[in-house]
Amino acid sequence: MVSTRPAKSQYTEVEAAEELGISVDRLRTMIRSHVVERDEDLTNVPVTTFQPSDLLILRLLAGMPTDPTTRD
């Protein structure tokens, strides 16, 4: 099935988690383990937004399918 939603240029933390099919807590865990060096780095970002390329990289790092339409 082809998605009819328009492509977004930025995603909030909640939208990114929904797009990946995971919880916000799981998304934060992935960010901590793959993106930031220290937990303190997370507090230096006032608002977290994600671009489509960020979601692709997170999918690859998590071993998820890169096609968002092929969810389990």
N, C-alpha and C positions, 0 to 999 in steps of 0.2 A: 504494500500500500504506500502510495506516495504522500508525503506530508504536504498539506496545503497552507501551512502557516508561513507567513513571510519570514525571510531570513532576518535575524536580529544582528545588530552590530555590537551590542554589549548585553551582558547578562548580570543580574544581581547574584549574590551568593545562593539565594533560594532558587532562582531560575536555573542557575548552573547545576545545582544538585538535582533538580527535577529533570533537566535535559540529560544528565548522566544516569538517571534512574537510581540515585543513591540518596542517603540522608545528608543533611547539612553537616552533621557530626562526622560522617564518613568523608565528606569533601574536605573538611578542615583537617582531618587526619592525613589525607593524601597530600594536602598542601604542606603540612608540617614535615612529612617524610620525604617529599620530592622537590619542594620549591624553596622554602626558607631554611636558613642555616640555624637560626635560634628562634625559640618561641617569642622572644622579645621583638623580633622582626615583624611579627603579625600585628603587634600593637602599634607599630609605626605607620600602618596604613589605615587612614580614617574610614574609608569606604572601599570595600573590595568589589571590583567589577571584573568580569571575564569577557574576553573576546572569543569568537568561534575557534580561533586557532588555539587558545588556551584549553578549551574543552577537548579538542582533538588530542593535544599533548597529554592531558590528564587521562583520556581514554587509553592511549597507548601505554602510559606508565602503569595503569591499573590492569592491563591485559584485557580490556573491554573491546568489543567490536567497534571499529571506527565508523561504521554506518549506524547512525542513531535509530534507524527504523528496524534494526535487527536485534531487538531486546529479547531477553529470555522470558 
